[in-house]
């Protein structure tokens, strides 16, 4: 069995990833109405949310603006209601297992400019799953 990264490091091992038509309004609602804490928000030159991380307890959610471009945005166009990012220790082994089980791979293991190595797949219902080494640091 391929091991998943553990929760003992202070970092969540699963981060749902959501895209919103109005990501700034979503951040406002999630923080104000639902008690999430804003960990980070990165905006594009046009003011769109390129990436945001919100935390709740020992969990986190990643989100951004729809239509901002990139592989994830493109993959989510006709996907299910959300994408999920899962932290794994060995991306290449995890990818091989997914391929061996017939998963539809949308992006092979790729080194990202923010230091992660990850890949992207679509499940049988169209939801997007990303598996990688990046995990937000949550200070408690």
N, C-alpha and C positions, 0 to 999 in steps of 0.2 A: 504494500500500500504506500502511495506517495504521501508523505507527511505534509500537513498544512502548518503554516506558521502559528505559533502558540500565542495565547493572550497574556502570557506572563511577562512580556516585554513592555507593557504599558501602551501598546499600539493595537488597534482593532485588527482582526484578521478578515473581516468582511465589511465593505463600505458600499452600500447601495449608491448608484450613480444616476442622477436624474437630470433631464433637460427640461427647461421651462421657457415658454414664450416670453414671460417677464420674470427673469431670474432674480432681479433686485426685489420685486414684490414677494417672491417666494422666500428669499432670505429674511425679509422683514417679518413675514408670517411665521416662519419656522422659529425665528429667535423670539419674537414677541409673543405669539400665541401659543407656541408649543415648547418654549423653554430651551431651545438649542442655543449653544454658544458659538459665535462666529470665531473660527480659528484662523482662517485666511480667505481673502477674496482677491482674485487677480482679474483685472478688467482689460479689455482690448482698447485700442485707440478710439473706437466708436462708442465706448461705454458698455459694451456687452460684457457679460460675466464669462470669462474664458474658463475659469475654474474657481470653485469655492469649496471650503471644507467647514462643516458645522459639526459640533460634537454634542453628545448627550450621554452623560455617564461615561462608560468605557467604550461607547460606540461612536461612529461617525458616518456622515453622509457627504458625498461629493456631488456637486451640481454645477450647472452652467447654463448659458443661454442657447436656445435652439437657433440653428442657422449660423453658428459661429465658424463652421468649417472644421476640417479634420476628419480622421478616420472614424472616431466614435460618433460624431455628429451625423456623418453619412450613414453609418450602420444603423443608427437609431431612427432614421426617417420612416421606415416601415416596420419597426420592431414593436414588441409588446410595450407595456406601460413603463418599464424601467430597465436599466442595465445594472448589473451588480459587479463590483470589483472585489476580488478575493485575493488576499495576500498568501503567496505560497513561497516556500524556501527554494525550490528548484523548478524554475519556469520551464526549462527544456524537457525535463522528465515529465512534468505535468502535461505539457503540450503533446508529447509522444503518446501518453495515455489517452488523451482526448482524440487524437488522430486514430489511434488503434481501435477506438470505440465508435468511429464514424462521425464524430462531431464536425459540423461545418465551421471551418476556420476562416475568419475574416481578416486576420492579420497574424502572421507567424511571429514567433518570439523575436522581439525587436528591442534594442537598447535605446532608451529614451533620453532626451537631453536633460531631463531632471533627475537622472541617476537610476531610474528603474529599468528593469527588463521585464517586458510583459507581452502577452498575446491576447487576441480577441476571438471569441467564438459565438455562434448563435445556437440557442437551444431549439428543441422541437416545436416550441410554441412561438418562436421568433424573438424571444428575449435575448439581450446581449450580455455576455459574461466576459469580463476581463480578468485575467490572472496575472499577477506580477509581484515584484519584490518591494514595491513602494508601500509604505504604511505611514499615515500621519502620526506625528508625535503628539500625544495627548498628555498634558500636564494636569495632574490631579490634585 
